[in-house]
């Protein structure tokens, strides 16, 4: 089954490019560390999922590029073409001349309706190229105007046009100390809408990825390219082919569907976070070895302590004893409760790995069966030169704090009415803000009660 | 997306002239192949002078003849004629000019009411023609001074006109404010009358004071003459320099000051013209820096003022650039943002600077700055890959900050000094359409604006405690 990616705004397009690049370079590598048959299977599955083939044999990404100004798309298209190993379809993009001015209302209420037909036509064309459509992934930031506002509108259109398809929003959370002054407004307006239309939201926080670049990768002058490459690696580690538990010898045909089924048991809980270990500078790879027990132990503690990377984990945090009700006893501080977890293992000896520690009932609320709450996907085919790689996609309280913080700041600003005139100018009224705040307070409340 | 500058009046046109010169220099440095590209199209049309004008192939392909997208308006001929006879003459054509002979006599009413009425049709027609050539018109820039008659009066008339004719296009105004020792006696009247128009019809105003420009020019000259830097300064990197432009002889002392303002506009539009990892367009500047419609006055600073010739720039020097952007002597008006209240701040970085440099410096400088309670982390940032000529990196900071207040208070005081005695009032009132109420409304508008800033300074923007959040019933 194939996935169609919709890249929205500067961020969405810059990241989308890195993702396809990572996927391509992974399958071209000779570091699969598995049988030739396995490798071939993996490559074929990846290609079917993300690319179609031109007559020349060059893989063409199954993607639609959308932006309201031309510079980024132009750069993205040419960078891909220059790589020589893959490209975008030159017809599969839509842009305008002016940008959205970081104005969510402009993206949602003006650009959305105005360009709906053109954009959905492109999406339809890409969807038709798929033998079987597995669903959509949109990539966008919540801080700006196009990715956030137009992105929210497009997600709604996708839901309307493809009611039976899976939709995953890959969402970028801006730096806390600001890239855009109205980013918290844009975030609140976007998330509330996405929550209604999409099946799940997979969130990456710039602050977190930045730390990974600084502390794990030892990059001195971190550029957005560096940040995007880490994100692309993490996404690749989730979306490259794997065998599901029941899947048998073949690669899973329905990655998005499997993802939703395992991770979103209840529509109130749709926020997914992603952790991937190990992540080290490429130059260190040949000199490092990792053991599965060590990796799994770290990954579990990263989940429990809400750590963002394998350095600086707080080992003092423990889940409460099993059987204690979540209401009566005081929860230990900082313990990160989960709704569902998906562990993805790639590389050497994956079948020997014991994931029992992730089925510990104390990780989950009492109304969940721990057996159902954990799922695992595996493949012996190594990913992106890592002999062993473990990813955790988690529906947990990971994002509670940043979400609460963003809503709090947005509320504070809303109370003073600052910048509201910029939104009402394009048809978003105070009521729309209040609706969005209400939706998100509900989400915060749901996750807090875990 | 196209930005259309209007230079109105003597000062406006002198700055405008420097702007076009430096714009050509900047694009020549970046555009080695001589191909007419998207970046150039922001400010220039590509005209085939052999034929009738714009042919179909003119939008891509080689540069034939660049014509500035601009309107030059002056009620005296001296400055505009100078431009047309000078080395930039090929960049403009007569259809872009509106001139008269007698000037406005430093009288806002003459500029606004008399010439406004007289030239309205002419201006609208030329404006439409210029706009027709633009694929996508995003922004108008008005460049003018506040203290005289044409720039101030006719300039603000044009501002009104732009709002009427093109309500969806942003209006940015770069206004040169008169200093205390201005030799035009009526400059306070002209400025306050113009301020009312700016309050009501501009999207963003970038005030500039001659004193500040003068101080910056002096500072640079001192550094050079003291021999501390000597020949190691790259001439074309000076923010005051015309080196490498068409006009290489610095004839007037104002050229250096005007170059600073020209550089301000180039930097402001750089991220809209050139690529970068985090683009910042003009509509984003307006969106992020104007929290309430009337509070749209932005204090700007440009750093560095010059580059030393040595190529390796350690991080420390880069950080110095950020520190300087907040120092009093780099601001383009007499203001000290560090000791006043920020409503919002934008940093537009050009050149080889990465997001980590930006983050590090924001973290470092934040504690010493005071932000309004509802915008504690109110930073708007942009990263443009292309540095200005002669630099490897540069920074433009725009602050919506209560430090503009003293400038406005002084202006009001100078106005009242004249107005109480009714000095020179008759020169204004004898113009058709001018009444005493124009004056009282204007000073009232200025007073309201000052009150807005006072209130912010007093309350720091909000209640002491955060407003309580919505409660959800479980």
Interface residues (C-beta under 8 A of the other chain):
Chain A: X10 X14 X69 X70 X71 X72 X74 X75 X96 X97 X98 X99 X100 X101 X102 X103 X145 X175 X176 X177 X178 X179 X180 X181 X182 X210 X213 X214 X219 X220 X221 X222 X223 X224 X225 X227 X407 X408 X409 X411 X412 X413 X415 X416 X417 X418 X419 X421 X422 X437 X438 X441 X442 X444 X445 X449
Chain B: X1 X38 X135 X136 X138 X275 X277 X278 X279 X281 X283 X284 X286 X287 X288 X289 X290 X291 X292 X293 X343 X344 X354 X355 X356 X357 X359 X362 X363 X366 X373 X374 X375 X376 X377 X378 X379 X380 X381 X383 X461 X462 X466 X467 X469 X470 X471 X472 X474
